[in-house]
Amino acid sequence: MDYSPKRLINLLKERGWELQRIKGSHHIYFNEELNRTIPVPIHGNRDMAKGTFYTILKQAGIDRNEV
């Protein structure tokens, strides 16, 4: 499975998350409907840790089986 930040960002955007700001190596996404923000770490072209990927999905309300 691909744990790239780019893939995660595409999943978030498909579900209504928008880039709010960038703080260092973290892109902060906001969902107006849920009134929630989620930081997504971007460290070059490196994949993120599997646990981090799934934690962000959980925070966004995305079931890991949908991915």
C-alpha positions in Angstrom: 0.0 0.0 0.0 1.1 3.5 -0.7 1.4 5.7 2.4 2.4 8.9 0.6 1.2 12.3 1.8 0.2 13.1 -1.8 -2.3 10.2 -1.7 -3.6 11.2 1.7 -4.1 14.8 0.5 -6.1 13.6 -2.5 -8.3 11.5 -0.2 -8.9 14.5 2.0 -9.7 16.8 -0.9 -12.2 14.3 -2.3 -14.1 14.5 1.0 -14.2 18.3 1.3 -11.0 19.1 3.2 -9.2 22.3 2.0 -5.7 23.5 2.6 -5.9 26.2 5.2 -2.2 27.0 5.7 1.3 25.6 5.7 3.4 25.7 8.8 6.9 24.4 8.2 6.7 20.8 6.9 3.0 20.5 7.9 0.1 21.3 5.7 -3.0 22.1 7.8 -6.3 21.0 6.2 -9.7 22.3 7.4 -13.2 20.8 6.9 -15.9 23.5 7.4 -18.7 20.9 7.8 -16.9 19.1 10.7 -15.2 22.3 11.9 -12.0 20.4 12.3 -8.4 20.9 11.3 -5.9 18.1 10.6 -2.1 18.5 10.2 -0.5 16.5 7.4 3.3 16.1 7.6 5.1 16.5 4.3 8.8 15.5 4.4 9.9 15.6 0.7 9.0 12.5 -1.3 9.2 10.2 1.7 6.2 8.0 2.7 4.7 8.6 6.1 4.6 6.0 8.8 1.6 3.6 8.4 0.3 4.5 11.8 0.4 8.2 11.1 -1.4 7.6 7.8 -4.2 5.7 9.5 -4.5 8.1 12.4 -5.0 11.0 10.0 -7.7 9.0 8.2 -9.4 8.3 11.5 -9.3 12.0 12.5 -10.8 12.9 9.1 -13.6 10.3 9.6 -12.5 8.1 6.7 -12.8 4.4 7.1 -9.5 2.6 6.4 -11.4 0.0 4.3 -12.6 2.7 1.9 -9.0 3.4 0.9 
